[in-house]
Amino acid sequence: MSYARVIVKKERRKDARQLQSPWVYSNQIHKAPYAVQAGEVVCFELDSGELIGTGYYNPQSQIAGRVLSQNKQETIDQAFFKERFERSR
C-alpha cells in the first residue's frame, strides 16, 4: 500500500533504522502534505527517502507521529492489529 510521505528533519535520527522512540514530535516534521488528515496513516521518511516508519499522523498534536511499523511493505489495517494482538498473548 502506498501512503503519503511526511518528511522528518535529518537530526531526528542518527540512523533512521534505529527506532529510538515510536513518537515523532511536531518540531521534528520538515514537510507534510496539506491534504493529510489527522489520524491518517503515513510513511515517515528522511529527505533521502530513508524510512523511519509507517504510522499515524496528527498535525494538530505535539506528538505528530506514532510509528507502528518499520516495514514499508506492511499494510496498516485490521489484519495488522489482529496479528499484533494475537502475538501479544
N, C-alpha and C positions, 0 to 999 in steps of 0.2 A: 504494500500500500504506500502511496506517496502522500507525505504530509508537508504542510507549509514549513519553510525554513525560518528559524529565528537565530540570528547571528549573535554570538556571545563574545564579549571582549576577550582578547587574547590572554590577558593576565588572569582570567578566570581559572584557568587550568595550566599547570606546567606541562602536563601530558593529558590530553582530553580523555584518553582511555583509562586513566586512573581517576575513578569517580571518588572524590573525597567527601562529597555530600550529595544527596539526591536533590538538593534545592539549588535553584538559580535565582539570585536576587535581582530586583528590578534595576539596580545600579550597575549590574553586570551585563545587561542587554545592550548590544550595539545597534542592532537593526531588526525590526519585526514588521511584517506586512500589516497594513492598517486593517485589512479585511479579517484578520484573525480575531475570533470571538473568545471571550473569557470561557475557560473550560475546554477549549478545543485542543486536540492532540496535535503536537508539532514535533519537528526534529530540531534539537538544539545543536548547533554546529559552530565551529570557529570559522573565520573568514576563509581559511584554507580549504574548508569543506570537511575537515576532520570532525567526526561525530563525537558529541558529548553524550547524547542520549535522546530518547523519544519519551515524551511525557506531556502532561497538562500545562497549558499556558494561561496565565491570567494577568493582563497588562494593568489591572486595577489593584493589584496586591504587591506588597513589598517582596513577598516570595512569589516572583513572577512565573517560576517554572518548578515543576515537580517531576523529576526524571523517574520513569517507570522501567525502562529497559535501555541497555546499551547496544542492543542488536537492531540495526537499521532495518533488517528484513522482517522483524517481528511486528505483527499487526496488533494494535491495542484494541481489543474488542471483548465481548462476553467470554469467549473461549480463553483468552489471555488470563482474565481474572479467575475463571473457573479452575484452570490449571494451577495457578498460584495458590489458591485457597486449598485445593486438594493436596498440593505439595507441602503445605504448612501443617497438616495434621500430624 
